[in-house]
């Protein structure tokens, strides 16, 4: 099937060619990149509708069994197995959709980002390698594409100051370190099974070796997706990277790829024991709660969205930790939904930053009047991520809750803790809603500041992708049970039924009817008899027309709780950041060894003697 070859090679080749075009022709580069993404979207749709199959590069080259290439021991071809099934068909389609929408947005947005060089080149290389990673059945080939994505992730954040350069470096080091750990896991799988093809591996996590391999691969998946404790690069990345880069990678592609690999790990490569499920579910709910608590106190709206990009991953991890059909389908559904509304939120944030130049919620307010389309789209995204019906976020979270309740009918330790998983998941959703009240209220509602009176809505190329993503959020919520879940997720997870009665179309109609009925009741009332007066404070003091209420002041009270204040202080000091903790440990050892090298000959002799003894002991063992 040559379409697979096209979607991998065309973006990469065109991306490399774009390096030859001078930066002053950035608009032309953007148009060419958009054309390429539309072409790959067409081929991706053909792959999505095709039958499932596995193949090697022989398929592309149309070589017969008697070909001269068969006569040489060309292991690269033998080990370059690719595979197409329902799971990667779904991922491929949505990779293409996000690429087209974000490139439309970028043509205007990137034209203002003078300091971001070679954006479209790395964008297309990322696109091609994403396809390659998804269709790779062989783990070494998968790791090759996966590793390139770590480099392009680093290049798509502009290093225009010390803080942004530090965020880019942190991203590269964390992702690169996780890739190194993945190599260990792949080596163990090769040692045990003698194969590197994912479709040929299925190991129970019942001994130390397979458990080590499981956790080594889990580190790579968690790092890419942004799950606890390998999440700390995402808030820094979203804060300093251009909105289009954040929407493209941490919000969409990295979530799709990281959770895709988690699906492979949990459903194909390993058979999880009950204790492994306890660990996975625990990491999922910890990710939900810790990240949303950090988001609650953020004033920088891009960093707030970064922490929510982490928190929502916890729901996906919980879905796969359940291991049931409804859990797996819910995890995948939430993966797609999250990519939709989180990309939309980050693009909306980019629109606000593009027009105002502000990143702090306290500096904004009242933009709904001057940026109505951005406001409407952002409101839909905020309601979606908060799990409000009838939007898509509610549908996938409701499935996760259903999956947990069904899971609780089992007899294992993980099953018996179902109320813990359910309670923390619901709490995370409530805190998400509280956080986005601040986001929407602080940026778009309230009194508009004088400096933003002349702010205008962004151009059509920037608001059009927002509207399309918002329509996806509405459509995937309204038609979830009747169309989206059966068509997209039953082929992957298998057919299942819900514990309770839930029809998304019926719920949506009832919500619409209640809204219409409320409007009718309001209109038929004697509205003219209502008295309107100016707002006043206390016993009758007139409120100053310039008075305003901060959307973030209420959330500062969270810091007054002693335990939370202590934890937030430690978080600010980076005590829960695996990158900074590792750096401190390495620097401590470096300082320790540097002190040992004091120039005294007798001390060097002792070190040499001790080293020889240790080497001899190792050889004897």
N, C-alpha and C positions, 0 to 999 in steps of 0.2 A: 504494500500500500504506500505509494509514493508521497501521499499527503503528509505522512509522518516526517519524511525526509525534508519536505518543503518547509514545514513550520519550524524545524530546527535550524536549517542551514540558511534560509533566506534572511531572517532577521540578523543573524550573526554576520553574514557576508556583507549585507548593506551597512550594518553598524561599523564594520571595519573600514568600508569604503568612505563613510562619512568623515572619518578622521582626516581624509585628504582635502576636505572642503574647508576653507577658512572660516573662522568664527563669525565674521561679519555677515555671512550668509546663513545665520541661525534660523531665520524663518523658512528658508528653502529646506534646511535640514529637517525642521519640524514637519513640513508638508510631506517630505519623502518618508519620514518615519511613520506618519499617519497612514500613508498609502500602504506601506508594508504591513502595518498592524491590521488594516482592513482586509488585505489579502490573506493574512494568517487566520483572521477570524473566519473567513470563508472556508479555508481548508480545515480549520478546527471543527467547524460545524459538520463537515463531511466525515471527519474522524468520529465525532460524537454520534452520528447516525449509523456508523459502520458496524459490522459484526465484530465480535471480540476475536483476537488472534494473537499469537506470539510469533516472532520472527527474528532473523539476524540480518546483517548487511547484505547477505546473499540475495535476500528478497529485493533489495533496492537495485543491486547490480544485475539481477536476472541471470545469475550464473548457474549453470547446470552442475550436476554432481561430478561430471568429467572435466570440469574447468581446470585450467592449469593452476589456479589459485588453490584448488583443493589438494594439489600435489605438494604444497609447502605447508610447514607447520606454523601457520599464521594465527597465533593465539589471540591476537587482538580481535580478529573477526569471530573466533569461536566464543570469546568471552563478552562480546558486545550484544548480548541478547536483549531484545526489547519486547515489551508486552503491552497489549491494549485490552483493558477490561472496563467494566462499568465505572469503577472508581476513578481511574485516570482519564476516562472520557469526560466525566463531569468536571474534573479539575482543569483539563485543557480548555474546555469551552469558556469557563469563567476567567481564566488567565487572559484569554483573547478579549473578552468583553471589557475587562478592566483596562487593558492596554489601550484599546481604542478610545474609551472615555477619557482617560487621563491624558492621552496625547492631544485630544481636542482641547482640553483645559490648558495644557502646557504651552500651546502655541502662543497664547497671550501672556500667560503667567511667567513663563521663562524669559520672554522678551524683556521683562523688567529686572530679571536676575542676571545682571552683567557679570557677576563674579563666578557664576556656575558654568564652567567650561565643559564641552564635550558631553552635555547632558543626553542628547539624543543618541549618541553613539553607544554609551553605556546602557541606556534604556533598551535599545534593540538587542544588545548582547545579552542583557538580563532576560529579555523575553525568550530568545532562542534557547538559552541554557535552562530556563524554567521548563520549557517543553521537554528538553532532553532529560532532565532529572525525573520528570513525571513518567515518561514512557520507558525509562531504563529498568530492566529486570535484573541485570547484573549489578551487584553492589559496588564494584570498582568503577564502572561506567557512571553509575548514579553519583558516587562520591566525586568524580571528576567534575560533572556539571554543578553539583552542590558547592564545591570549592570555588568555582569561578563566580558563583552568585555571591559568595562572601566578599570577593574583591570588588565586584560592581556595586554592592551595598556600600562599601567604603567610599567609592568614587562618586556616588550620587548624593553625598552630603558635602556641601561646599565648606572648605576650610578657610573662611574669611577672617576669623579672629582666633584667639587662643582657646576659647570655650568650644567653638565649633570643631576646631582641629582635635581637641581632646575627646570630644564625642565621637568623631570619626575613628580616632585611634582606638578608643575603648570598644567600639563596635567591631573593628577588625580583629582585635585581640581575643575578645570573648568568642566570636564566631569561629575564628581560626583555632582556638584552643579546643572548642567543642568538636570541630572536625578531626583534630588529632585523637581525641578520645574515641570518636566513631571508628577510626582506623583500627584501634585495639579490638573493638567489638566485632568488626568485620573479620579480623584475623582469627578470632576465637571461633566464629561461625565456620570459617574455612577449615580450621583444625578439626572441628567436630564432624562436619557434614561432608567435606570434600567438594563442595559446590559453592558458588557465589550468586547463583540465581535465586532471587527471592521466592519465586513460584515453586521452588523445589525444597524449601526449608520450612520446617514446623517443629520447634523444639519445646518441650515442657520446661518450665522454670522450676526445676526440682533439685538442682545441684548448683554448687558454687560457680562452676564454669559458665553454665547457661545464664545464671542470674547476673554474672558480671557482664556478659555480652548484652543482655537485655538492658541493663542500666547504662552501658556505654553508648548504645544506640539511642536510648531515651534522652541522654544528655544532648545529642545533636538535634533531635526533634524538639525538645523543650527550648533550646536556645533559639532556634530558628522561629518557632511559634511565639516565644516570649513568655514562657511559663516559669513560675517560681521554682528554684532560686536563680535561674539563668536569664532573668527578665530585665536586668537593670540598664541594659543598653537602649531599650526602646524609649523610655521617657526622655532620655538625653538626646536621642536621635530625632524624635518628633519635635522637640523644642528647638533644635538648631538647624535641622534640614529644611529645605524648601517644602512647602505643603504638597506639591506634586510628587516629590520623592517619597515622603512619608506615606501618602495615600497609595503609592504604587508598591512599596516594599513592606514595611512593618504592618500596614493595614490590610493589604490584599495578598500579594504574592507570598510573602513570608508566612502568613497565616495559612494560606492554601497549601503550601509545600510542607510546612512543619507539621500540620495536622494530617496531611496526606501520609507523611512518613510515619506518624504515630499510628494511623490506621493500619499500615503495613506491619508495624511492629506488633501491635496487639492482636491483629486478626490473621496474619499470615506467618510471620517469622517465629512467634512464640505462642505457647499456650499458657495462660496466666493461672497461677495458683490463687487460692483465696487470700493469702497474705500479700501477694503482689497486687491484688485488687485493692486491699486496704491501703497500701502505700500510694497507689495511683489515685485513688479517690481522696485521700488525705492531701496530697499535693494539689489536687484540683480545687478543693474548697479553700485551702490556704491561699492559693493564687487569687481566688475570687475576693476573699475578705481583705487580705493585706493590700492588694493593689487598689481596691475601691476606697479603702480608708485613706490611702495616700492621695488619691484623686480628690477627696473631699476638701482637703486643705490647700489645694493648689490655686494660685492666682493667675499664673500663666496658662492661658486656655489651651495652648498646644501641648504643654506638659501634662495638663489634666487629661487630655485625650490620649496621650501616651500611656498613662497609668490605666485608663479604661481599656486600651488595646490589650494590656496584660490581663486585667481582671476577667474579661470575657473569654479568654483562653481557658480559664478554669472550668467553665461550663462544658467546653468541648472535652477536656480531660476527664471530667466526671462522666460524660456520656460514654466514652470509650472504656473507662474504668468499670462501668456496669457490665459490659460485655454482652448484653442482650441485644436482640434485633432492634428494639425500639431505642435503646441507648446509643447504639452505633449510628442509626439513622438520625437521631436527635443531635449527636455530636457533629455529624457531617452537615446537617441542615443549619446548625448554629454557626458552623464554620463559614458557610456561604453567606448567611445573613449578616454575620459580623463584618465580613469583607465588604458587603454592600453598604451598610450604614456607617461603618467606621471610615471607609474611603470617602463617603459623602461628608462626614463631619470634618475630616481633615481638609477636604477641598473647600468646604464652607469657611473654615478657619483661614484658609489661604485667601479667600475672597475678602474677608474682613481685614486681614493684614495688608492685602494688596491696596485697599482703599484708604485705610486709616494709618497704617504703619505702626499700630499698637499691638502688643502681645498680652498686656495685663488686663484682666477683666475689670479692675477698678477704674481704668482709664476710659472705659467705653460705656455705652448705654444708648437706648433709643434708636438703634440702627434699623429697626423694623420699618420705620417710616421711609427711609431713604434707600434701603436695600430689601424690598419686600420679597423678591424671589429667593434670595439667599436665606432670608428669615424663614419662609415657609418650608423650604427644603431642610434647613437645619432643625426646625421644629419636628418634622416627620422623622428625621434621623434620631433626634433625642428621644422621642416617644418610642421609637423602635428599639433602641438599645436599652431603654428602661423597662421593656417588656409590657407595654401598654397595648391592649387589643384595639383594633384588629390588625396591627402591624406585624411584620415578619418576626421581630424579636420575641414577641409574645408567643407566637406559634412554636418556635424551637425551644424556648424555655419551658413552655407548658409540656412539650414532649419529654424534656429532661426530667421534669417533676413526675410525670407519668411513669417514666422509666425507673426512677428511684423507688416509687411506690410498688411497682411490679417486682423490682429487685428485692424488696424487703420481704417477699414471700419465701425466699430461699432460707437455707439453714446455716450458711456459713457465717463467719465472724463479720465479714464485710456486709453481708445481707442484714445481720442483726443491728447494725449501726445505721440503718437507712434513715432514721429520723434525724440523725446528726447531719448526714449529707443533704437531706431535704431542707432542714431548718437553715443551714448556712447558705445554701443556694438561694433560698427565698430572701434571706437577709441581705445578701449581696445585691439582689435585684432592687430591693427597697432603697438601699444606700446609693445605688446607681441613679435612681429617680431623683433622690435628694441632690445629688451632685449636678445633674443636668438642669434642675431648676435654677441653680446658680449660673450655669453656663448660658442658658437661654435668657434668663432674667437680667444678668449682668451685661450681656453684649447687645441684645436686641430690644429689651423692654426698658421701662423707666424713662426718666427725662433725658432728652437728647442734649448733649453738650454743644456749646456754640461753635466749637472748632469743627464739628461734624455736620453743620447745617447744609453745607454744599456737597457733602458726600453723595455720590451717585451709585446706582446699581452697576455691577460689573458687566462686561460685554457678553454678548450672547454665547461666545465660545467658552466662557467660564461658567455661566449659569446653566447652560443646556445639559452638561454632564450631571449637574446636581439634580435637575428635574428628572432625568432618566433614572438615576439611582433611587430617587424618592419614589418614582412609580414602581420600580422593582420592589421596594420595601412594602408598599401598599399591596401590590399584586401577590407577592409571595406570602403575605399575611392573610389576605382575603381568600385566596384559592389554595391555601396550604393543604387542607385535608382532602379536598376533592380532586386536585390536579397535581400540585407541586410534589408532595410527598410520594404519591403512587408512581409518578412518571420519573422522578429524578432519584429517589432514594430506596424504593422497593427493589429495583434491580441490583443494588449494592448490598443492602442489609437483609433482604428477604421481606416477605409480606407479614404484617402483624396487625393486631387490633388494639385499640386503646382500652384502658381499664374503665374509664368513665365515658360519658356521652360528650363528644366534641365534634362539632361541624363548623369549620371556620366561616363558611359562607353564611350559615344561619346566624352565627354570632355577629357577623359584620352587618347583616341586614337589620338585626335588632338594634345595634348601636346607631345605625343610620336613622332608623325610625324614631329612636328616642331623641336624637338631635333635632330632627324635623318637627317632632311633636312639641319639644321645648320651644322652638322658634315660633310655632303657630300659637301656642299659649301666650307667649310674650306679645305677639302682634295683635291678638284679639283683645288683650287687656286694655284698660283705659290708661294708656301710657301718658297722655297729655296732662293728667291730673297729678303726676309725680312732680314734686318740687326739686329743683336742682340748686345747690348752693356751692360756694367755694369750700374747699377743704380747710379745716381748722385744726389747731392743736390745743389740747388741754381744755380750759374753760371757755374758749372762744377766740383765741389768738389766731389771726389769719396766717395761713401758711405762705411763706415766701415762694413766689412762682419759680424761683431758681433752686429751691430746696430739693434735695434728692436723698434717697435711701440707698446705701451701699448694698449690693447683692452678696458681698462676701463677709460682712461683719458678723452675721449670724453664725457662719461656719467657723469663725475664729473661737467661738465658745467651746468647740471640741477640744481645743488645746488647753482648756482650763481644768480638764480632768487629769488628775495626777498621773495615773498609769499611762493614759494616752499621751500626755505631755512628755513623759519620760521616753516612750517609744518613738514619738515623732522627733525628739531631740537626737536620739541615737540614729534614727533614719537620716537626719540631716548630716550627721557625722559619718555617714556611709557604713555603719556597722552591719547593715543587712545587704550590702552590695558585695556580691562575690568577687567582683573585679577589684574593688578597693581592699577587701580583706586579703585577697591573694597578693596584691601589690605590697601590703604591709608585711606579710609573712616573708616574701622574697627579700624585701629590703632589710628585714631583721636578720635573716640568715646571711645576707651579703655583708651587713655590718659586723656580724659575729665572726665571719671568716676573714674580713679585712683586719679586724683587731688581732687575729691570730698571726697574721703576717706582719710581725713587728721588726723584722730584720735581725733577730737574734739567732745565730747559727744553731745553738743547741735546741731551740724550739722547732726549727725546720727538721732537724734530725729526728726528733720525737714524732713529728707528723709523718715522715717517710717510713719510720719503723712501724708505726701503728697502721699505716696503709698496707704495708707488706703483710702484716699479720692478718688483717681483714681479708685480703685477697686469698691468702692461703686457706683460711677457714672456709671461704666460699668454694674454693676448688675441692676441698675435702668433702664438702656436703654433696 
